[in-house]
Amino acid sequence: MKRKIFALFLIFSFLATSGFGCKGGNTQAQAQMKNITLEYWGVWNDSDDIAPLIAAYQKIHPNISINYKKFTYDEYKEQLLNAWAEDRGPDLFSINASTVPEYLSKLEPMPAQITMAYPVEQGTIKKEIVPVLQTKRTLSLSGLKSSFLDTVYKDVALDYENPTTKQKETKIFGLPFSVDTMVMFYNKDLLNNANIGELSHYWNNQFQKDVKKLTKQNTQGEIIQSGVAMGGGNNIERSSDIIAAIIMQVGGNIISGQKTTMIEKAVSKDYVPGIDAIRFYSDFSNPTKDVYSWNNKLDNSLKMFTEGRLAIMFGYNYHLPIIKSQAPKLNFGISPMPQVENSQAPKNVADYWVETVSKKSKYKNEAWDFINFAAVNKDAVKAHLAVSKKLTALRSLIEEQMNDNDLAPFAGQLLTSKTWYSGYNYKVADQSLKDMMENIMNDPTQLEREVRLTDSRIKQTLYKPSN
């Protein structure tokens, strides 16, 4: 009899502590079902873009509210730093994928598993909702590799010293909700006027001839219509990314591993891809060249394109709504980024932001649970992309976006795109490339010297700051 009583006691104890069969769930589960609010900061997503992700998540966790706050790009970093200095700030926040190493000391890596309370309906006659604790594994490194674009693994899976074991581990420090790729925008009316039916898909003689036909100067030699926004730095949208794309396409890199490689010779060849690519790019701002179509006196390339004074501009999907809003009657088209002719495979540049969790958050698990859900759940991701009109970071959704006329040129490049920077100060590296082009425009004879100086400047940003 005593054994039966003891056995019943054990069964009751198990049910009580596991959250099953106990009215209202167990104490720990009830505690985790308390109402909390996650503070979420970002830059490029509007509240409406994030709303489908939050709504889908709250169906599973109705006790968790997410307060999204959007900042301007110019004020964002300062707001983050000020908040952290005062021991406040967001639980989760967005950063550019190229700046993850820069923010690493502020980030909480994704845990291998997360225990959360879920509302579960129980009972046969009298049904009731009770909180039950469930432990689920988060996205693994292998899952990151298989589910997301290749560049994502490169950008967010970083070495990390475990504070408990003091051993180095590779951890995930962020996940994207979308990824962007650079394409070629072109003014159809200007092409028609120049009797150009189709632009070349390559950086070849035909492309150069077309640029020459599309560029017009007045009697004083001033450019009044530019064939292409290339050769400059500060007045060309994302000029550093255009340079990076061409360098990659000719077989080089700005950064490879933990070193700069702009001035390294190609393997088994007697030329420097970085210098050759920059020379090609700089020719478009050299008045002595046939392809001369740009200088530092011209307006910003996006402004010139929307005003119909620029035939070809390189940009991202995020430029599309800007162009349409600023120039609703502009007759323009979109083509993939030109490639080097006879190259073995296309190479493109990606730009995107990732969602991360602050080390100072009181709700690290909940914040990571939301990111893990919002970045991986296909239905939630599709709802977000449908509203935001952005490009997927998930490999499985690319084919679907290829059927969208507006997104197809971008989506077709997702699998061959990657970011070019992996150091600790993207802003300095980006400006270094722009300054290089400004200096080369002023004195083309100093091209190789400027490339070497720029390589050295960018190299300095690859060293981890002492603080």
C-alpha positions in Angstrom: 0.0 0.0 0.0 2.8 2.4 0.9 4.5 1.6 -2.4 1.3 2.6 -4.3 1.0 5.8 -2.4 4.7 6.6 -3.1 4.2 5.9 -6.8 1.2 8.1 -7.0 3.1 10.9 -5.2 6.0 10.6 -7.8 3.5 10.9 -10.7 1.8 13.9 -9.2 5.1 15.6 -8.6 6.2 15.1 -12.2 2.9 16.5 -13.6 3.1 19.5 -11.2 6.7 20.4 -12.1 6.4 19.9 -15.8 3.3 22.1 -16.2 1.0 19.4 -17.3 -2.2 18.6 -15.5 -1.8 21.4 -13.1 -4.4 24.1 -13.2 -2.7 27.3 -14.3 0.5 25.6 -15.1 3.5 25.5 -12.7 5.0 28.5 -10.9 7.9 28.8 -13.2 5.8 28.7 -16.4 3.4 31.2 -14.9 6.3 33.5 -14.1 7.5 33.3 -17.7 4.0 34.1 -19.0 4.1 37.5 -17.4 3.6 40.5 -19.7 6.8 42.0 -21.0 7.7 44.6 -23.6 10.8 44.3 -25.9 12.3 47.5 -27.1 13.3 47.2 -30.8 15.3 49.9 -32.6 15.9 50.1 -36.4 16.6 52.4 -39.3 15.3 51.2 -42.6 12.1 49.3 -41.7 8.9 51.2 -41.1 6.6 50.1 -38.4 4.3 48.7 -41.1 7.1 46.5 -42.4 7.7 44.9 -39.0 4.0 44.6 -38.0 3.4 41.3 -39.8 6.4 39.7 -38.0 5.2 41.0 -34.6 1.6 39.9 -35.2 2.7 36.4 -36.2 4.9 36.1 -33.1 2.3 37.4 -30.7 -0.1 34.6 -31.8 2.4 32.2 -30.1 3.5 34.5 -27.3 0.5 36.8 -26.5 2.3 38.1 -23.4 5.2 39.6 -25.3 4.7 43.1 -26.7 7.3 44.5 -29.1 7.8 48.3 -29.3 9.5 49.2 -32.6 11.2 52.6 -32.9 12.6 53.9 -36.2 15.6 56.3 -36.3 17.2 58.2 -39.1 20.5 56.8 -40.3 22.5 59.9 -39.2 21.3 59.9 -35.6 21.1 56.1 -35.1 24.6 55.2 -33.9 24.8 58.1 -31.5 21.5 57.2 -30.0 22.6 53.7 -29.4 25.9 54.7 -27.8 24.2 57.3 -25.6 21.6 54.7 -24.5 24.2 52.1 -23.6 26.3 54.6 -21.7 23.2 55.3 -19.5 22.4 51.6 -19.1 19.2 51.8 -21.2 18.5 51.2 -24.8 16.8 48.5 -26.9 16.6 44.8 -26.3 17.1 44.1 -30.0 18.3 46.4 -32.7 19.4 46.5 -36.4 23.0 47.0 -37.6 24.5 46.8 -41.1 26.0 43.3 -41.8 29.4 44.9 -42.5 29.5 46.4 -39.0 28.9 43.2 -36.9 32.5 42.9 -35.8 32.5 46.6 -34.8 29.5 46.0 -32.4 30.6 42.6 -31.2 31.3 43.6 -27.6 27.7 45.0 -27.4 26.0 41.8 -28.7 24.6 38.7 -27.1 25.2 35.6 -29.2 22.3 33.4 -30.1 21.9 30.6 -27.5 21.8 27.0 -28.6 18.4 26.6 -27.1 15.7 28.7 -25.5 13.1 27.8 -22.9 9.9 29.8 -23.3 6.4 29.5 -21.8 3.6 28.7 -24.3 -0.1 28.9 -23.7 -1.5 25.3 -24.2 -5.1 24.2 -24.1 -5.6 21.3 -21.7 -8.5 19.3 -20.4 -11.2 17.1 -22.0 -14.5 18.2 -20.4 -13.4 21.6 -18.9 -10.8 23.1 -21.3 -8.5 25.7 -20.0 -5.4 27.5 -21.2 -2.3 26.9 -19.1 1.3 28.0 -19.5 3.7 25.2 -20.3 7.5 25.5 -20.5 9.0 24.2 -23.7 12.7 24.2 -24.6 13.5 24.5 -28.3 16.7 24.5 -30.2 17.5 27.7 -32.2 19.0 27.9 -35.6 22.2 25.9 -35.8 25.3 26.8 -37.8 24.5 24.1 -40.3 21.0 25.4 -40.5 22.3 28.9 -41.1 24.5 27.6 -44.0 21.7 25.6 -45.6 18.8 28.1 -45.2 20.4 31.5 -45.8 22.5 33.1 -48.5 26.2 32.3 -48.3 27.1 35.8 -47.4 25.0 35.6 -44.2 27.0 32.9 -42.7 30.2 34.8 -43.5 28.9 38.0 -41.9 27.1 36.8 -38.7 28.8 33.5 -37.7 31.8 34.8 -35.8 34.4 33.5 -33.3 33.5 34.1 -29.7 35.2 33.4 -26.5 32.9 31.6 -24.1 33.1 33.6 -20.8 32.5 30.4 -18.8 34.8 27.9 -20.5 37.2 30.5 -22.0 37.1 28.4 -25.2 36.6 29.9 -28.7 33.3 29.0 -30.3 31.6 30.1 -33.5 28.3 31.8 -32.6 25.5 33.5 -34.5 25.3 37.2 -33.7 22.5 38.3 -35.9 20.0 37.3 -38.5 18.6 39.3 -41.5 15.0 39.7 -42.5 16.1 40.7 -46.0 19.1 41.2 -48.2 19.7 43.7 -51.0 21.9 43.5 -54.2 23.3 46.1 -56.6 21.9 46.4 -60.1 22.0 48.7 -63.1 19.3 51.3 -63.5 19.0 52.9 -67.0 17.0 55.7 -68.6 15.0 54.2 -71.5 14.3 57.5 -73.1 18.0 58.5 -73.2 18.9 55.1 -74.7 16.2 55.5 -77.3 17.4 58.9 -78.3 21.0 57.5 -78.7 19.6 54.6 -80.8 20.7 52.0 -78.2 18.3 49.1 -78.0 19.9 47.1 -75.2 22.9 47.8 -72.9 25.7 45.3 -72.7 25.7 42.8 -69.8 29.5 43.1 -69.7 32.2 45.7 -69.0 33.3 45.5 -72.6 33.9 47.7 -75.6 30.2 47.9 -76.4 29.5 49.2 -72.9 32.1 51.8 -73.3 30.9 52.8 -76.7 27.3 53.2 -75.4 28.5 55.4 -72.5 30.3 57.6 -75.0 27.1 58.0 -77.1 25.1 58.7 -74.0 27.4 61.5 -72.7 26.9 65.0 -73.8 29.0 68.2 -73.2 28.2 71.8 -73.9 30.5 74.2 -75.9 32.5 74.9 -72.7 33.2 71.2 -72.3 30.9 70.8 -69.3 29.0 67.5 -68.9 25.3 68.2 -69.3 24.2 64.6 -69.7 26.3 61.7 -68.2 26.4 58.3 -69.8 27.2 56.5 -66.5 27.9 57.4 -62.9 31.4 55.9 -62.6 34.8 57.2 -61.8 33.9 59.4 -58.8 33.6 59.0 -55.1 31.5 61.3 -52.9 28.9 62.3 -55.5 28.1 58.7 -56.7 25.6 56.6 -54.8 27.4 53.6 -53.1 30.6 54.2 -55.1 32.6 52.0 -52.8 30.3 49.1 -53.6 30.7 49.6 -57.3 34.4 49.6 -56.9 34.3 46.4 -54.7 32.1 44.6 -57.3 34.5 45.3 -60.2 37.5 44.2 -58.1 35.8 41.0 -57.2 34.8 40.4 -60.8 38.4 40.7 -62.0 39.6 38.1 -59.5 40.6 40.3 -56.5 39.3 41.5 -53.2 39.5 44.5 -51.0 39.7 42.3 -48.0 40.4 38.6 -47.8 40.4 36.9 -44.5 42.1 39.2 -42.0 44.2 41.2 -44.5 43.7 43.7 -47.3 44.5 42.5 -50.8 43.9 45.5 -53.1 47.6 45.6 -54.1 48.3 41.8 -54.3 49.1 40.2 -57.6 46.7 37.6 -59.1 47.7 34.0 -58.4 50.1 32.8 -61.2 49.6 36.0 -63.1 51.6 39.2 -63.5 49.0 41.8 -62.8 47.2 43.3 -59.8 43.4 42.9 -60.0 42.7 45.7 -57.6 44.7 48.3 -59.5 43.4 47.1 -62.9 39.8 47.4 -61.6 40.3 50.9 -60.2 42.0 52.0 -63.4 39.0 50.8 -65.4 36.6 52.6 -63.0 38.6 55.8 -62.9 38.7 56.1 -66.7 35.1 57.3 -66.7 36.2 60.5 -64.8 39.4 61.1 -66.8 38.9 63.9 -69.4 41.6 62.4 -71.6 39.7 59.1 -72.1 36.9 58.4 -74.6 34.6 57.2 -71.9 34.8 60.4 -69.9 31.4 61.0 -68.4 31.8 62.0 -64.8 33.5 64.6 -62.6 33.3 66.0 -59.0 31.3 69.1 -60.2 28.3 67.0 -61.0 25.3 66.5 -58.7 24.7 63.3 -56.8 24.1 60.4 -59.2 20.6 59.7 -57.8 19.5 63.3 -58.2 20.9 63.3 -61.8 19.1 60.1 -62.6 15.7 61.2 -61.3 16.1 64.5 -63.2 16.8 62.7 -66.5 20.4 63.9 -66.8 22.1 60.5 -66.2 21.6 57.4 -68.4 23.1 54.7 -66.2 23.1 54.5 -62.4 24.1 51.6 -60.1 22.0 51.1 -57.0 20.0 48.8 -54.8 16.4 47.8 -54.4 16.0 50.4 -51.7 16.6 53.0 -54.4 13.6 51.8 -56.4 10.8 53.5 -54.3 13.0 56.7 -54.1 13.3 56.9 -57.9 9.5 56.2 -58.3 8.5 58.8 -55.8 10.9 61.5 -57.0 10.4 60.9 -60.7 7.0 59.1 -61.2 7.1 59.7 -65.0 10.6 58.6 -65.5 10.8 55.8 -68.1 13.5 53.6 -66.7 14.6 49.9 -66.6 16.6 47.6 -64.4 19.2 45.1 -65.5 21.6 42.9 -63.5 25.0 44.3 -62.6 27.4 44.0 -65.6 30.1 41.3 -65.3 33.5 40.7 -66.8 33.1 39.0 -70.2 34.0 35.3 -70.3 34.2 35.1 -66.5 33.5 31.7 -65.0 30.7 32.9 -62.6 29.0 36.2 -61.9 30.1 38.1 -58.8 27.9 40.7 -57.1 27.8 43.0 -54.0 25.3 42.6 -51.2 24.2 45.1 -48.7 21.8 44.4 -45.8 21.1 44.8 -42.1 20.8 42.1 -39.4 18.8 42.0 -36.2 20.8 41.6 -33.0 20.3 41.3 -29.3 21.9 43.7 -26.8 24.1 42.3 -24.0 22.4 44.7 -21.7 18.9 43.4 -22.4 16.9 41.9 -19.5 15.1 39.7 -21.9 17.8 38.2 -24.0 16.1 34.8 -24.5 12.8 36.5 -25.5 14.6 38.9 -27.9 16.5 36.0 -29.6 13.3 33.9 -29.7 11.6 36.6 -31.7 14.5 37.1 -34.1 14.9 33.4 -34.6 11.2 33.1 -35.4 10.9 36.2 -37.6 13.9 35.4 -39.7 13.3 31.7 -40.2 9.5 31.2 -40.3 8.6 31.3 -44.0 5.0 32.5 -43.6 6.1 35.3 -41.3 9.0 36.2 -43.7 6.8 36.2 -46.7 4.3 38.5 -45.0 7.1 40.9 -44.1 8.5 40.9 -47.6 5.1 41.4 -49.2 4.7 44.6 -47.2 8.2 45.9 -47.3 8.9 44.9 -51.0 12.3 43.7 -50.0 14.4 40.8 -51.0 14.6 37.5 -49.2 17.6 36.2 -47.2 16.2 32.7 -47.4 17.3 30.5 -50.2 14.0 28.8 -50.4 12.1 32.0 -51.3 14.3 33.2 -54.1 12.5 31.4 -56.9 9.2 32.9 -55.9 10.7 36.5 -56.0 12.1 35.8 -59.4 8.5 35.9 -60.7 8.1 39.5 -59.5 8.9 41.9 -62.3 10.3 44.6 -59.9 12.3 42.2 -57.8 13.6 39.7 -60.5 16.8 41.6 -61.4 17.8 41.8 -57.8 16.6 38.3 -56.8 18.5 36.8 -59.7 21.8 38.0 -58.0 21.1 36.9 -54.4 23.1 33.7 -54.6 26.1 35.3 -56.2 26.3 38.4 -53.9 28.4 39.1 -50.8 29.5 42.0 -48.7 33.0 43.3 -49.2 33.9 44.5 -45.7 34.7 42.5 -42.5 36.7 44.9 -40.3 36.0 47.1 -37.3 35.2 50.4 -38.9 33.1 50.3 -42.1 32.6 54.1 -42.2 36.4 54.7 -42.4 36.9 52.0 -45.1 34.0 53.2 -47.1 35.2 56.9 -47.0 38.8 55.8 -47.8 37.6 54.4 -51.1 35.7 57.5 -51.9 38.6 59.7 -51.0 40.9 57.6 -53.2 38.7 58.3 -56.2 38.5 62.0 -55.5 42.3 62.1 -55.4 42.7 60.1 -58.6 40.2 62.4 -60.3 42.4 65.3 -59.4 45.6 63.6 -60.6 45.2 60.3 -62.6 49.0 59.8 -62.7 48.9 59.1 -58.9 46.5 56.1 -59.3 48.8 53.3 -58.0 50.1 55.5 -55.2 46.5 56.3 -54.1 45.5 52.6 -54.2 48.4 51.6 -52.0 47.6 54.4 -49.5 44.0 53.3 -49.4 44.9 49.7 -48.9 47.0 50.8 -45.9 44.2 52.9 -44.5 41.7 50.1 -44.7 44.2 47.7 -43.2 44.2 49.8 -40.1 40.5 49.1 -39.6 41.1 45.4 -39.5 42.7 45.6 -36.1 40.4 45.0 -33.2 40.0 48.1 -31.0 41.5 47.8 -27.5 38.3 48.8 -25.9 
